[in-house]
Amino acid sequence: MLTLQHPDLPRDPARQSWWGRLTVRITRAIMARYLEWYHRIECSGTEHVPRTGPLLVVANHASNLDPLALAYGIRRPLHFLAARGLFRIPPVAYVLRQWGALPVAPGGLDIAAVRTCVTILRTGGALAIFPEGTRSRDGRLQPFQSGPARMAILARAPVLPAGILGTFEALPPGALFPKPVKLRVRYGRPFELAEYYNRRLTAEDVATATARLRDAVATLLDSW
């Protein structure tokens, strides 16, 4: 059970008010109908998504639609990282906190955010991260940052790779309104970076583990 109470940290689902739980249900229903009717979303591999236990979800990132598409096929509370600026808009900030979003500053994760992510995983939560760090400018998979691999190793959490297609065409960076493009999400089989659990990590270890995460996502994208 999460016990993170600082206002900048994710909401503990077990401590949500009835109004908070209702907010999540309503917004999830609205987003699901939008994805189904406007984007005809199609998910595969949902049987690979564990219903309980720690889980680090990693996926490609090409659009602001990616978090919605990624969460669509995951039927459990899922924490996301969100730009700190969004938390300055009161209605948006309220919804994000009910969803368990974690604000991060521009330029990537700081030490405090990494510790919070590891705590979420160690306490049995599910966390979604886009390891490219920012949206792809051309829709192609970019190099992965090393932070997610380090988190998975520190928390000893299974990694669930996911590949998202169609979001770049529907809403590329700079676009204001999404086009009615079909979206596809494919979830792979979870795996662990267990070979790194009981040793001091070298730079080569981190690079190899990071490459494994990227390869898992790339394989899903190439399988269509």
BAKOL-254994 format. One record per residue (C-alpha): residue number from 1; residue in one letter; x, y, z. Coordinates in pm, 1 decimal, padded with zeros to 6 digits. Layout:
<recs>
n = NUM	res = A	east = X	north = Y	up = Z
...
</recs>
This chain:
<recs>
n = 1	res = M	east = 00000.0	north = 00000.0	up = 00000.0
n = 2	res = L	east = 00135.4	north = 00342.4	up = -00090.3
n = 3	res = T	east = 00187.1	north = 00592.1	up = 00188.0
n = 4	res = L	east = 00302.9	north = 00888.8	up = -00018.0
n = 5	res = Q	east = 00128.8	north = 01199.1	up = 00114.4
n = 6	res = H	east = 00327.7	north = 01495.6	up = -00021.9
n = 7	res = P	east = 00101.4	north = 01699.7	up = -00257.5
n = 8	res = D	east = 00345.1	north = 01649.7	up = -00545.4
n = 9	res = L	east = 00343.3	north = 01270.6	up = -00507.9
n = 10	res = P	east = 00095.7	north = 01023.2	up = -00655.0
n = 11	res = R	east = -00237.7	north = 00974.4	up = -00486.5
n = 12	res = D	east = -00261.3	north = 00655.8	up = -00283.2
n = 13	res = P	east = -00558.2	north = 00471.2	up = -00443.0
n = 14	res = A	east = -00639.6	north = 00312.7	up = -00106.2
n = 15	res = R	east = -00683.7	north = 00659.1	up = 00047.4
n = 16	res = Q	east = -00895.6	north = 00814.5	up = -00226.5
n = 17	res = S	east = -01225.6	north = 00974.4	up = -00134.9
n = 18	res = W	east = -01542.4	north = 00845.7	up = -00297.5
n = 19	res = W	east = -01537.3	north = 01159.6	up = -00512.4
n = 20	res = G	east = -01182.9	north = 01082.7	up = -00623.8
n = 21	res = R	east = -01276.5	north = 00727.5	up = -00717.6
n = 22	res = L	east = -01578.5	north = 00859.4	up = -00907.3
n = 23	res = T	east = -01355.4	north = 01107.5	up = -01091.8
n = 24	res = V	east = -01132.1	north = 00824.2	up = -01209.5
n = 25	res = R	east = -01430.3	north = 00614.9	up = -01323.2
n = 26	res = I	east = -01588.7	north = 00902.2	up = -01514.9
n = 27	res = T	east = -01269.9	north = 01016.8	up = -01685.3
n = 28	res = R	east = -01173.6	north = 00657.1	up = -01772.8
n = 29	res = A	east = -01516.8	north = 00600.6	up = -01930.4
n = 30	res = I	east = -01496.1	north = 00924.0	up = -02130.0
n = 31	res = M	east = -01145.3	north = 00845.1	up = -02255.8
n = 32	res = A	east = -01241.6	north = 00487.6	up = -02344.5
n = 33	res = R	east = -01542.8	north = 00600.4	up = -02550.2
n = 34	res = Y	east = -01330.5	north = 00863.8	up = -02723.7
n = 35	res = L	east = -01061.6	north = 00610.4	up = -02817.6
n = 36	res = E	east = -01318.4	north = 00355.4	up = -02933.1
n = 37	res = W	east = -01541.8	north = 00584.1	up = -03136.5
n = 38	res = Y	east = -01295.3	north = 00837.0	up = -03276.8
n = 39	res = H	east = -00977.6	north = 00629.8	up = -03308.8
n = 40	res = R	east = -01121.4	north = 00275.2	up = -03331.6
n = 41	res = I	east = -00849.5	north = 00163.4	up = -03090.6
n = 42	res = E	east = -00734.0	north = -00196.7	up = -03109.3
n = 43	res = C	east = -00533.9	north = -00369.8	up = -02834.8
n = 44	res = S	east = -00358.2	north = -00705.2	up = -02839.7
n = 45	res = G	east = -00160.2	north = -00891.6	up = -02577.7
n = 46	res = T	east = -00376.5	north = -00771.1	up = -02288.6
n = 47	res = E	east = -00353.6	north = -01122.4	up = -02145.6
n = 48	res = H	east = 00011.9	north = -01046.7	up = -02068.6
n = 49	res = V	east = -00073.1	north = -00759.7	up = -01831.3
n = 50	res = P	east = -00043.0	north = -00874.2	up = -01466.0
n = 51	res = R	east = -00343.1	north = -00771.0	up = -01258.2
n = 52	res = T	east = -00142.8	north = -00734.4	up = -00936.3
n = 53	res = G	east = 00211.3	north = -00682.4	up = -00816.4
n = 54	res = P	east = 00485.4	north = -00437.6	up = -00916.6
n = 55	res = L	east = 00499.3	north = -00355.6	up = -01286.1
n = 56	res = L	east = 00703.3	north = -00111.9	up = -01494.5
n = 57	res = V	east = 00536.4	north = -00044.8	up = -01830.1
n = 58	res = V	east = 00766.2	north = 00094.6	up = -02100.5
n = 59	res = A	east = 00649.5	north = 00214.6	up = -02442.9
n = 60	res = N	east = 00740.9	north = 00434.6	up = -02736.4
n = 61	res = H	east = 00636.5	north = 00799.9	up = -02725.8
n = 62	res = A	east = 00531.5	north = 00997.8	up = -03031.4
n = 63	res = S	east = 00219.6	north = 01187.6	up = -02922.9
n = 64	res = N	east = 00023.6	north = 01329.2	up = -02633.2
n = 65	res = L	east = -00229.4	north = 01054.8	up = -02705.9
n = 66	res = D	east = 00015.1	north = 00784.3	up = -02595.5
n = 67	res = P	east = -00077.8	north = 00780.6	up = -02223.7
n = 68	res = L	east = -00447.4	north = 00740.5	up = -02308.8
n = 69	res = A	east = -00383.1	north = 00464.4	up = -02559.7
n = 70	res = L	east = -00138.3	north = 00283.4	up = -02331.4
n = 71	res = A	east = -00371.9	north = 00288.1	up = -02031.2
n = 72	res = Y	east = -00673.3	north = 00169.8	up = -02232.2
n = 73	res = G	east = -00585.4	north = -00200.6	up = -02212.9
n = 74	res = I	east = -00447.9	north = -00199.7	up = -01856.8
n = 75	res = R	east = -00727.8	north = -00271.8	up = -01610.7
n = 76	res = R	east = -00552.0	north = -00166.3	up = -01291.6
n = 77	res = P	east = -00435.2	north = 00162.5	up = -01137.6
n = 78	res = L	east = -00147.0	north = 00293.7	up = -01345.6
n = 79	res = H	east = 00082.1	north = 00576.0	up = -01237.6
n = 80	res = F	east = 00219.6	north = 00809.9	up = -01503.2
n = 81	res = L	east = 00475.9	north = 01087.1	up = -01513.8
n = 82	res = A	east = 00333.9	north = 01422.7	up = -01623.8
n = 83	res = A	east = 00487.4	north = 01762.0	up = -01697.9
n = 84	res = R	east = 00496.7	north = 01977.4	up = -01386.8
n = 85	res = G	east = 00334.8	north = 02264.9	up = -01576.5
n = 86	res = L	east = 00010.1	north = 02069.5	up = -01605.7
n = 87	res = F	east = -00019.8	north = 02071.0	up = -01226.9
n = 88	res = R	east = -00049.4	north = 02450.3	up = -01232.3
n = 89	res = I	east = -00395.4	north = 02418.7	up = -01391.0
n = 90	res = P	east = -00625.8	north = 02336.7	up = -01096.9
n = 91	res = P	east = -00888.2	north = 02118.8	up = -01273.2
n = 92	res = V	east = -00619.9	north = 01929.7	up = -01466.4
n = 93	res = A	east = -00404.0	north = 01892.8	up = -01156.0
n = 94	res = Y	east = -00695.7	north = 01745.6	up = -00960.7
n = 95	res = V	east = -00768.3	north = 01481.4	up = -01224.6
n = 96	res = L	east = -00399.2	north = 01396.3	up = -01265.2
n = 97	res = R	east = -00355.1	north = 01345.1	up = -00892.3
n = 98	res = Q	east = -00661.5	north = 01122.2	up = -00873.0
n = 99	res = W	east = -00507.3	north = 00913.5	up = -01150.4
n = 100	res = G	east = -00182.5	north = 00889.9	up = -00954.1
n = 101	res = A	east = 00025.9	north = 01105.8	up = -01186.3
n = 102	res = L	east = 00369.0	north = 01221.4	up = -01074.7
n = 103	res = P	east = 00487.3	north = 01571.4	up = -01176.8
n = 104	res = V	east = 00834.0	north = 01597.0	up = -01327.0
n = 105	res = A	east = 01034.1	north = 01902.4	up = -01424.4
n = 106	res = P	east = 01142.4	north = 01966.6	up = -01784.7
n = 107	res = G	east = 01464.6	north = 01790.0	up = -01872.2
n = 108	res = G	east = 01386.8	north = 01453.6	up = -01716.3
n = 109	res = L	east = 01368.0	north = 01284.1	up = -01378.4
n = 110	res = D	east = 01539.9	north = 01421.0	up = -01072.3
n = 111	res = I	east = 01660.4	north = 01205.6	up = -00784.3
n = 112	res = A	east = 01343.5	north = 01264.7	up = -00581.3
n = 113	res = A	east = 01123.3	north = 01156.2	up = -00872.1
n = 114	res = V	east = 01332.1	north = 00843.3	up = -00928.6
n = 115	res = R	east = 01302.3	north = 00751.1	up = -00561.1
n = 116	res = T	east = 00926.3	north = 00798.5	up = -00578.0
n = 117	res = C	east = 00903.5	north = 00578.0	up = -00887.5
n = 118	res = V	east = 01103.5	north = 00305.0	up = -00715.5
n = 119	res = T	east = 00880.3	north = 00333.6	up = -00406.9
n = 120	res = I	east = 00568.8	north = 00291.3	up = -00622.7
n = 121	res = L	east = 00713.0	north = -00025.6	up = -00770.9
n = 122	res = R	east = 00842.5	north = -00166.6	up = -00442.6
n = 123	res = T	east = 00499.0	north = -00124.6	up = -00286.0
n = 124	res = G	east = 00329.8	north = -00322.7	up = -00561.4
n = 125	res = G	east = 00216.3	north = -00041.8	up = -00790.5
n = 126	res = A	east = 00218.0	north = -00019.2	up = -01168.3
n = 127	res = L	east = 00413.9	north = 00265.0	up = -01328.5
n = 128	res = A	east = 00420.1	north = 00366.5	up = -01695.3
n = 129	res = I	east = 00724.2	north = 00542.9	up = -01840.8
n = 130	res = F	east = 00824.0	north = 00651.6	up = -02190.3
n = 131	res = P	east = 01200.4	north = 00589.0	up = -02186.2
n = 132	res = E	east = 01270.6	north = 00810.6	up = -02486.4
n = 133	res = G	east = 01219.9	north = 01098.5	up = -02244.8
n = 134	res = T	east = 01024.8	north = 01313.4	up = -02488.6
n = 135	res = R	east = 00802.3	north = 01273.2	up = -02790.9
n = 136	res = S	east = 00965.5	north = 01157.1	up = -03111.8
n = 137	res = R	east = 00974.7	north = 01435.0	up = -03370.9
n = 138	res = D	east = 00947.0	north = 01197.3	up = -03666.4
n = 139	res = G	east = 00745.1	north = 00909.7	up = -03519.5
n = 140	res = R	east = 01040.5	north = 00669.5	up = -03515.7
n = 141	res = L	east = 01169.4	north = 00503.3	up = -03201.2
n = 142	res = Q	east = 01444.5	north = 00709.6	up = -03039.6
n = 143	res = P	east = 01726.7	north = 00602.4	up = -02803.2
n = 144	res = F	east = 01614.2	north = 00511.2	up = -02451.6
n = 145	res = Q	east = 01732.0	north = 00686.0	up = -02138.3
n = 146	res = S	east = 01883.0	north = 00464.6	up = -01870.6
n = 147	res = G	east = 01652.0	north = 00566.9	up = -01584.0
n = 148	res = P	east = 01373.9	north = 00311.7	up = -01644.2
n = 149	res = A	east = 01617.2	north = 00018.5	up = -01656.6
n = 150	res = R	east = 01777.4	north = 00135.1	up = -01332.6
n = 151	res = M	east = 01433.1	north = 00162.3	up = -01169.0
n = 152	res = A	east = 01335.1	north = -00188.6	up = -01275.1
n = 153	res = I	east = 01657.9	north = -00325.7	up = -01130.3
n = 154	res = L	east = 01643.6	north = -00128.5	up = -00804.4
n = 155	res = A	east = 01279.2	north = -00223.2	up = -00744.6
n = 156	res = R	east = 01318.2	north = -00577.2	up = -00882.9
n = 157	res = A	east = 01004.9	north = -00514.2	up = -01083.8
n = 158	res = P	east = 00884.9	north = -00698.1	up = -01395.6
n = 159	res = V	east = 00895.2	north = -00492.0	up = -01715.3
n = 160	res = L	east = 00597.3	north = -00490.4	up = -01951.0
n = 161	res = P	east = 00692.9	north = -00362.8	up = -02299.5
n = 162	res = A	east = 00428.9	north = -00201.1	up = -02517.9
n = 163	res = G	east = 00424.7	north = -00072.4	up = -02873.8
n = 164	res = I	east = 00189.6	north = 00207.5	up = -02980.6
n = 165	res = L	east = 00104.5	north = 00279.0	up = -03344.9
n = 166	res = G	east = -00106.7	north = 00554.0	up = -03502.3
n = 167	res = T	east = -00073.1	north = 00822.7	up = -03238.4
n = 168	res = F	east = 00193.1	north = 01013.2	up = -03431.3
n = 169	res = E	east = -00030.2	north = 01030.8	up = -03738.0
n = 170	res = A	east = -00330.9	north = 01123.6	up = -03522.9
n = 171	res = L	east = -00164.5	north = 01394.5	up = -03314.0
n = 172	res = P	east = 00202.2	north = 01467.4	up = -03390.0
n = 173	res = P	east = 00398.5	north = 01718.9	up = -03180.6
n = 174	res = G	east = 00276.3	north = 02070.2	up = -03258.7
n = 175	res = A	east = -00070.8	north = 01966.8	up = -03375.0
n = 176	res = L	east = -00367.8	north = 02113.9	up = -03190.6
n = 177	res = F	east = -00646.1	north = 01871.6	up = -03281.9
n = 178	res = P	east = -00627.2	north = 01493.4	up = -03332.4
n = 179	res = K	east = -00723.8	north = 01330.4	up = -03659.8
n = 180	res = P	east = -00952.6	north = 01022.8	up = -03663.7
n = 181	res = V	east = -00664.8	north = 00781.3	up = -03723.2
n = 182	res = K	east = -00689.2	north = 00420.9	up = -03601.2
n = 183	res = L	east = -00472.2	north = 00346.3	up = -03297.5
n = 184	res = R	east = -00310.4	north = 00013.7	up = -03211.4
n = 185	res = V	east = -00144.3	north = -00097.7	up = -02888.7
n = 186	res = R	east = 00039.5	north = -00425.2	up = -02842.4
n = 187	res = Y	east = 00151.2	north = -00545.9	up = -02498.9
n = 188	res = G	east = 00439.2	north = -00792.0	up = -02482.8
n = 189	res = R	east = 00525.7	north = -01054.6	up = -02225.6
n = 190	res = P	east = 00665.8	north = -00921.4	up = -01897.4
n = 191	res = F	east = 01029.3	north = -00996.5	up = -01821.3
n = 192	res = E	east = 01271.6	north = -00921.3	up = -01542.2
n = 193	res = L	east = 01627.3	north = -00791.5	up = -01544.7
n = 194	res = A	east = 01708.8	north = -01046.8	up = -01274.9
n = 195	res = E	east = 02068.0	north = -01098.9	up = -01386.8
n = 196	res = Y	east = 02145.4	north = -00749.4	up = -01251.5
n = 197	res = Y	east = 01973.3	north = -00777.2	up = -00911.1
n = 198	res = N	east = 02258.0	north = -00890.6	up = -00691.1
n = 199	res = R	east = 02557.2	north = -00700.5	up = -00816.1
n = 200	res = R	east = 02694.4	north = -00351.5	up = -00843.3
n = 201	res = L	east = 02590.2	north = -00207.0	up = -01177.5
n = 202	res = T	east = 02857.3	north = -00100.5	up = -01424.1
n = 203	res = A	east = 02804.3	north = 00141.8	up = -01709.8
n = 204	res = E	east = 02804.3	north = -00156.3	up = -01944.2
n = 205	res = D	east = 02536.3	north = -00329.3	up = -01735.3
n = 206	res = V	east = 02310.7	north = -00023.9	up = -01751.9
n = 207	res = A	east = 02364.1	north = 00015.6	up = -02126.9
n = 208	res = T	east = 02286.9	north = -00351.7	up = -02190.3
n = 209	res = A	east = 01974.2	north = -00346.8	up = -01972.1
n = 210	res = T	east = 01854.4	north = -00027.6	up = -02141.4
n = 211	res = A	east = 01909.5	north = -00183.3	up = -02484.3
n = 212	res = R	east = 01702.9	north = -00483.3	up = -02378.2
n = 213	res = L	east = 01409.4	north = -00256.5	up = -02292.7
n = 214	res = R	east = 01436.7	north = -00073.7	up = -02624.6
n = 215	res = D	east = 01466.5	north = -00397.9	up = -02822.6
n = 216	res = A	east = 01151.6	north = -00533.0	up = -02655.4
n = 217	res = V	east = 00951.3	north = -00226.2	up = -02759.6
n = 218	res = A	east = 01104.9	north = -00220.5	up = -03109.0
n = 219	res = T	east = 01011.8	north = -00586.2	up = -03161.5
n = 220	res = L	east = 00648.2	north = -00509.2	up = -03082.7
n = 221	res = L	east = 00644.6	north = -00213.0	up = -03320.8
n = 222	res = D	east = 00803.4	north = -00420.4	up = -03598.4
n = 223	res = S	east = 00560.1	north = -00709.6	up = -03550.9
n = 224	res = W	east = 00274.0	north = -00530.2	up = -03723.8
</recs>
